């Protein structure tokens, strides 16, 4: 059971008590410690802890992760928190551990997602909440509650408040959710969590230029920065420091100047008191290392290329049009008007946000690989470039409606492909959700999450370390404080040294 809360701007002359503010309502949700647990939600938390670790392990040798890990290693701390790849008995500042692990989780764009009014990767909540749990000596049961809160609040904000139409990066919903999750973890009072949420939102709002044009390495750093700011916001709030208020509803606040303006209204659904937090069950992970809106298209393209090999040859293709949602068309499609999305020398981050490129490669290869599919030699292959240039997107009103539908049975992230061959024949097909989606052809369950971890960890972790981590992760709700330190991995070989910075 949920209640929908209307959120609007208030003039400075209009009193608005903290409890009546959106930040106050989020804080009250986070402060409630005796909610019942939903077993499916508990199981999904375990799945996502495994999923996060899988994609973090696969990125340990990538430059942004090396850099972030080097920054964390410059801040050893006791008791501290662990950093992926480094020995479990070496601890670092929880804020810097959250930063390093957040970058590792986000680098490959390969973990969970939730899409509604805006979009998100709610697994980004795990690194900061876990880091604080390890540092403070929390147990698995309390970590579980904190993660359920982080997921719930980010997903509920994403259901209601669109950021991308105002060119605000989606991590503006992550700062408050991570701060709230840490508040639950630490059993903080409502007032302290309220102050932390306000500070986290205020310090994590940035423009979407990080996901426009030639996309930089900051794409992986942005959510990690939000998580680090959430840790710092909680620390300040615990020391009695206050935040701008009302942070959402103020006359010069978030809604009035960064979103839809003083006359805007947002309807935010939140679980009622006494109800379990199950928002995590509405999210979904990725089988493929690519923007979530590309997941279904990869599945459709690899199937079509396997069934119709002639579609792989650009000489046979006159044009390919993807009829899809507004978001897919304008963010990762030709509607973005980014020439970089058709550039064979573009960065991996840019190719990850180019659905024309992704469809071309999946069509030709019949698969998708988190490294090989983005390799410069793969992107520059002449026949791929020729096919790629023939692929465009267009918005379809029905696919846009389904993208935004609140009915999970019809909510869709795919579209219809229309391929016109040079001989005049046409191939038309469509897909609504990815194969791994809960409503897809092959939904992910525990076995698939474990399989993803084993696949990505092979050659990076020892077999014993793989087994050890999976054992610890699957016992998460029962872990003692000492065992919680085991929710990390140690690489089987030395990791690359970070370039020198200030530290």
C-alpha positions in Angstrom: 0.0 0.0 0.0 1.3 3.4 -1.0 0.3 7.0 -0.6 0.9 9.6 -3.3 2.3 12.8 -2.0 1.8 16.1 -4.0 5.0 18.1 -4.1 5.0 21.8 -5.2 6.9 25.0 -4.6 6.1 27.2 -1.6 6.9 30.8 -1.2 9.2 31.8 1.6 6.3 33.4 3.3 4.4 30.1 3.4 5.5 27.9 6.3 6.2 24.3 5.5 7.2 22.1 8.4 10.0 19.6 7.9 7.6 16.7 8.2 5.4 18.0 5.4 8.4 18.4 3.0 9.3 15.7 0.6 12.7 15.3 2.2 10.9 15.0 5.6 8.7 12.2 4.2 11.6 10.4 2.8 13.4 10.7 6.1 10.4 9.3 8.0 10.4 6.3 5.6 14.1 5.8 6.2 13.8 6.1 10.0 11.1 3.4 10.4 13.0 0.3 11.6 10.3 -2.2 12.2 8.8 -2.7 8.7 8.2 -6.3 7.8 10.6 -7.9 5.2 9.3 -9.2 1.9 11.3 -12.4 1.1 11.3 -11.8 -2.6 12.8 -8.3 -2.0 15.4 -9.9 0.4 16.4 -12.4 -2.3 16.7 -9.6 -4.9 19.0 -7.6 -2.6 21.3 -10.6 -2.5 21.1 -10.9 -6.3 22.0 -7.3 -6.8 25.0 -7.5 -4.4 26.3 -10.4 -6.6 25.5 -8.4 -9.7 27.4 -5.3 -8.6 30.4 -7.3 -7.6 30.4 -9.1 -11.0 30.5 -5.9 -13.0 33.0 -4.3 -10.6 35.4 -7.2 -11.0 35.2 -7.0 -14.8 36.3 -3.3 -14.7 39.2 -3.5 -12.3 41.8 -2.9 -15.1 39.9 0.0 -16.7 41.4 3.5 -16.4 38.6 5.2 -14.5 38.6 2.4 -12.0 42.4 2.4 -11.6 42.3 6.1 -11.0 39.5 6.0 -8.4 41.1 3.0 -6.6 44.3 5.0 -6.4 42.5 7.9 -4.8 41.0 5.5 -2.2 44.3 3.9 -1.5 45.7 7.3 -0.6 43.2 7.4 2.3 43.8 4.3 4.5 41.6 4.3 7.6 40.7 2.2 10.6 38.2 0.7 10.9 37.3 1.8 7.3 35.8 -0.1 4.4 37.1 -2.5 1.7 37.8 -1.6 -1.9 37.2 -4.1 -4.8 40.3 -5.8 -5.9 42.5 -5.0 -2.9 43.1 -7.3 0.1 40.1 -7.6 2.4 42.2 -6.8 5.5 43.2 -3.4 4.0 40.7 -0.7 4.9 40.1 2.8 3.6 38.0 5.9 4.4 34.4 4.9 3.9 33.7 7.9 1.6 36.7 7.1 -0.6 35.8 3.4 -0.6 32.3 4.3 -1.7 33.9 6.4 -4.5 36.3 3.7 -5.7 33.7 0.9 -5.6 31.0 3.1 -7.1 33.2 3.8 -10.2 34.0 0.1 -10.5 30.3 -0.8 -10.4 29.3 1.8 -12.9 32.2 1.7 -15.4 30.9 -0.9 -17.8 27.2 0.2 -17.7 26.3 -3.4 -16.8 24.2 -3.5 -13.6 20.6 -2.9 -12.7 18.2 -0.3 -14.0 14.8 1.3 -13.3 13.1 3.5 -15.9 9.9 5.5 -15.4 9.5 9.3 -15.4 13.3 9.4 -15.2 15.8 6.6 -15.2 18.3 5.2 -12.8 20.8 2.5 -11.8 19.6 1.8 -8.3 22.5 -0.6 -7.6 24.6 2.6 -7.3 23.2 2.7 -3.8 25.1 -0.4 -2.7 28.7 0.9 -2.6 28.1 3.9 -0.3 25.7 2.0 2.1 28.0 -1.1 2.2 31.1 1.1 2.8 29.4 2.7 5.8 28.2 -0.6 7.1 31.7 -2.1 7.0 33.2 1.0 8.7 30.6 1.2 11.5 30.5 -2.5 12.3 26.9 -3.1 11.2 25.6 -6.6 10.5 24.0 -8.1 7.5 20.5 -7.6 8.7 21.0 -3.9 9.2 22.8 -3.6 5.8 19.8 -5.3 4.2 17.4 -2.7 5.6 19.6 0.1 4.4 19.8 -1.3 0.9 16.0 -1.8 0.7 15.6 1.9 1.7 18.1 3.1 -0.8 16.4 1.2 -3.6 12.9 2.2 -2.5 13.6 5.9 -2.4 15.5 6.2 -5.6 12.9 4.1 -7.5 10.0 6.1 -6.0 11.6 9.4 -7.0 12.3 8.1 -10.5 8.6 7.0 -10.8 7.5 10.6 -10.3 10.1 13.3 -11.0 11.7 13.7 -14.5 15.1 15.1 -14.5 16.3 14.6 -18.0 13.8 16.9 -19.6 15.5 19.7 -17.7 19.0 18.3 -18.6 19.7 17.3 -15.0 21.7 14.2 -14.6 19.8 11.3 -13.1 22.2 11.0 -10.1 20.3 13.8 -8.5 17.9 11.1 -7.2 20.8 9.0 -6.0 22.3 11.4 -3.5 19.1 11.5 -1.4 18.4 7.8 -1.7 21.9 6.8 -0.6 21.8 9.2 2.3 18.4 7.8 3.4 19.7 4.2 3.1 22.7 5.1 5.3 20.3 6.7 7.7 18.3 3.4 7.9 21.5 1.4 8.3 22.7 3.5 11.2 19.3 3.8 12.8 19.5 7.6 12.7 16.6 9.8 13.9 14.3 11.3 11.3 15.7 14.8 11.8 19.3 13.7 11.1 18.3 11.8 8.0 16.2 14.9 6.8 19.3 17.1 7.0 21.4 14.5 5.2 18.9 14.1 2.4 18.8 17.9 1.8 22.6 18.2 1.7 22.9 15.2 -0.6 20.4 16.6 -3.1 22.0 20.0 -2.9 25.5 18.7 -3.7 24.7 16.1 -6.3 22.7 18.1 -8.9 24.6 18.5 -12.2 23.8 18.9 -15.9 23.4 16.0 -18.4 26.3 17.2 -20.5 28.2 14.2 -19.0 26.0 12.0 -21.3 26.0 14.2 -24.4 28.2 14.3 -27.5 31.6 12.7 -26.8 30.9 11.0 -23.5 33.8 11.1 -21.1 35.0 8.9 -18.3 33.0 11.1 -15.9 29.9 9.0 -16.8 31.3 6.3 -14.5 32.3 8.8 -11.9 29.0 10.7 -11.6 27.1 8.1 -9.5 30.2 7.3 -7.4 30.5 11.0 -6.6 26.8 11.1 -5.6 27.4 8.2 -3.2 30.5 9.8 -1.8 28.6 13.0 -1.2 25.8 11.0 0.5 28.4 9.6 3.0 29.7 13.1 3.7 26.2 14.5 4.0 25.4 11.9 6.7 28.6 12.6 8.5 27.8 16.4 8.6 24.2 15.8 9.7 25.4 13.5 12.5 27.6 16.4 13.7 24.5 18.6 13.9 25.0 20.5 10.6 21.9 21.6 8.7 20.9 21.8 5.0 19.0 24.2 2.7 15.3 23.8 3.4 12.8 23.2 1.9 15.3 21.7 -0.6 12.6 20.5 -3.0 9.8 22.9 -2.4 11.7 26.2 -1.6 11.0 29.4 -3.6 14.6 29.2 -4.9 14.8 25.4 -4.6 15.0 22.3 -6.8 11.6 22.3 -8.3 11.3 26.1 -8.9 14.5 26.6 -10.7 15.9 23.3 -11.8 12.8 21.4 -12.7 9.4 22.5 -14.0 9.1 25.8 -12.2 7.0 27.4 -9.4 3.7 26.1 -10.8 4.8 22.5 -11.1 3.2 19.6 -9.3 4.8 16.2 -8.8 3.0 13.1 -7.4 5.5 11.0 -5.5 4.3 7.5 -4.3 5.8 6.2 -1.1 5.0 3.0 0.9 2.8 3.6 3.9 4.1 3.1 7.4 4.2 -0.6 8.3 4.5 -1.8 4.7 7.5 -3.7 3.4 9.9 -2.0 1.0 9.6 -3.8 -2.3 10.6 -1.2 -4.9 13.7 -3.2 -5.8 11.4 -5.9 -7.4 10.4 -3.4 -10.0 14.0 -3.0 -11.2 15.8 -5.2 -13.6 19.4 -6.1 -14.4 21.4 -6.3 -17.7 22.5 -9.3 -19.6 24.6 -7.0 -21.8 27.1 -4.3 -21.1 25.2 -1.4 -22.7 22.6 1.3 -22.0 19.4 -0.4 -20.7 17.3 0.9 -23.6 19.7 -1.1 -25.9 19.1 -4.4 -24.1 16.0 -5.5 -26.0 17.4 -4.3 -29.2 20.6 -6.4 -28.8 18.4 -9.5 -28.2 16.3 -8.7 -31.3 19.3 -7.9 -33.5 21.3 -11.0 -32.6 18.3 -13.2 -33.3 17.6 -11.6 -36.6 21.3 -11.8 -37.7 21.4 -15.5 -36.8 18.1 -16.3 -38.5 18.8 -14.1 -41.6 22.5 -13.9 -42.2 22.0 -11.8 -45.3 21.0 -8.9 -43.0 24.7 -8.7 -41.9 26.0 -7.5 -45.3 25.6 -3.8 -45.8 25.4 -4.4 -49.5 22.0 -6.0 -49.0 20.6 -3.2 -46.9 19.0 0.0 -48.1 18.1 1.3 -44.7 17.1 0.2 -41.2 14.7 2.3 -39.1 14.1 1.6 -35.4 10.7 2.8 -34.2 11.0 3.4 -30.5 10.3 5.5 -27.5 11.0 9.2 -27.2 13.8 8.6 -24.7 15.6 5.9 -26.8 15.3 8.1 -29.9 16.6 11.3 -28.3 19.2 10.0 -25.9 20.9 7.0 -27.6 19.4 7.3 -31.1 19.7 9.5 -34.1 17.3 12.1 -32.5 20.2 13.1 -30.2 21.8 14.8 -33.2 25.2 13.8 -31.9 27.5 13.0 -34.9 29.7 11.1 -32.4 27.1 8.4 -32.3 28.2 7.5 -35.9 31.9 8.0 -35.4 34.1 4.8 -35.5 36.7 6.5 -33.4 34.3 7.5 -30.6 34.9 6.6 -27.0 33.5 3.4 -25.5 31.2 5.6 -23.4 29.8 7.2 -26.5 29.4 3.9 -28.4 27.5 2.5 -25.3 25.0 5.3 -25.9 24.7 4.8 -29.7 21.8 2.4 -30.6 22.7 2.5 -34.3 26.2 1.2 -33.5 24.9 -1.4 -31.0 22.3 -2.8 -33.4 24.8 -3.0 -36.2 27.3 -5.0 -34.2 24.7 -7.3 -32.5 23.2 -8.0 -36.0 26.5 -8.9 -37.5 28.0 -10.9 -34.6 24.9 -12.6 -33.2 26.2 -11.7 -29.7 27.3 -8.9 -27.4 30.5 -8.8 -25.4 31.5 -6.3 -22.7 35.0 -5.9 -24.2 35.1 -7.2 -27.7 32.0 -5.4 -28.9 33.5 -2.0 -28.1 37.1 -2.7 -29.3 38.4 0.1 -31.6 39.1 -2.5 -34.3 35.5 -3.8 -34.0 34.0 -0.2 -34.2 36.2 0.6 -37.2 35.5 -2.5 -39.3 34.5 -1.2 -42.8 31.4 -3.4 -43.2 30.2 -2.5 -39.8 30.7 1.2 -40.4 28.7 0.9 -43.7 25.8 -0.9 -42.0 25.9 1.4 -39.0 25.4 4.5 -41.1 22.2 3.1 -42.6 20.5 2.8 -39.2 18.4 5.6 -37.8 15.7 5.9 -35.1 12.3 7.6 -35.0 9.9 8.2 -32.2 6.8 6.1 -32.1 4.0 7.4 -29.9 2.8 4.0 -28.8 6.3 2.9 -27.8 6.7 6.1 -25.9 3.4 5.5 -24.1 4.5 2.0 -23.2 7.9 3.2 -22.0 6.1 5.5 -19.5 3.3 3.1 -18.5 2.9 2.4 -14.8 1.5 -1.0 -15.7 4.5 -3.3 -15.5 2.7 -5.8 -17.8 2.8 -3.4 -20.7 5.9 -1.3 -19.9 8.3 -1.7 -22.7 11.9 -0.6 -23.6 12.2 -1.9 -27.2 10.3 -1.1 -30.4 9.8 -2.1 -34.0 12.6 -2.7 -36.5 11.9 -2.1 -40.2 14.6 -3.3 -42.5 14.4 -2.4 -46.2 16.7 -4.5 -48.4 18.1 -3.4 -51.7 16.0 -5.9 -53.6 12.9 -4.2 -52.3 11.9 -6.8 -49.7 11.3 -5.7 -46.1 11.9 -7.4 -42.7 9.7 -6.2 -39.9 9.9 -7.4 -36.3 9.6 -6.0 -32.8 10.5 -6.7 -29.1 9.1 -5.1 -26.0 11.5 -6.2 -23.2 14.9 -7.8 -23.0 15.2 -11.5 -22.8 16.6 -11.1 -19.2 13.7 -8.9 -18.1 11.3 -10.4 -15.6 8.7 -10.6 -18.4 11.3 -11.6 -21.1 12.1 -14.8 -22.9 14.8 -15.8 -20.3 14.3 -13.9 -17.0 17.3 -13.6 -14.7 17.1 -15.6 -11.4 19.7 -16.5 -8.8 21.4 -19.0 -11.1 21.8 -16.3 -13.8 23.2 -13.7 -11.4 25.7 -16.3 -10.1 26.5 -17.3 -13.7 27.2 -13.7 -14.6 29.5 -13.3 -11.6 31.5 -16.5 -12.5 31.7 -15.5 -16.2 33.0 -11.9 -15.5 35.3 -13.0 -12.6 37.0 -15.8 -14.6 40.7 -15.1 -15.0 40.6 -12.1 -12.6 39.7 -13.9 -9.3 40.9 -17.3 -8.2 38.3 -20.1 -8.2 38.5 -20.2 -4.4 37.8 -16.5 -4.2 34.9 -16.7 -6.5 33.3 -19.5 -4.4 34.1 -17.6 -1.1 32.4 -14.4 -2.2 29.3 -16.2 -3.5 29.0 -18.0 -0.2 29.2 -14.8 1.8 26.9 -12.8 -0.5 24.2 -15.5 -0.4 24.2 -15.4 3.4 23.9 -11.6 3.6 20.9 -11.3 6.0 22.7 -13.5 8.6 26.2 -12.0 8.3 27.9 -10.9 11.5 29.8 -7.5 11.5 33.1 -9.4 11.1 31.7 -11.4 8.1 30.5 -8.2 6.4 34.1 -7.4 5.5 33.9 -10.4 3.2 31.6 -8.6 0.8 34.5 -7.7 -1.4 37.0 -9.5 -3.7 40.8 -9.7 -3.9 42.3 -10.0 -7.3 44.4 -13.0 -8.1 47.2 -10.9 -9.6 48.6 -7.4 -9.0 46.4 -4.6 -10.3 47.7 -1.7 -12.4 49.1 1.2 -10.4 47.2 4.4 -10.5 48.6 7.5 -12.2 49.9 10.1 -9.8 47.5 12.9 -8.7 47.5 15.2 -5.7 47.5 12.4 -3.1 
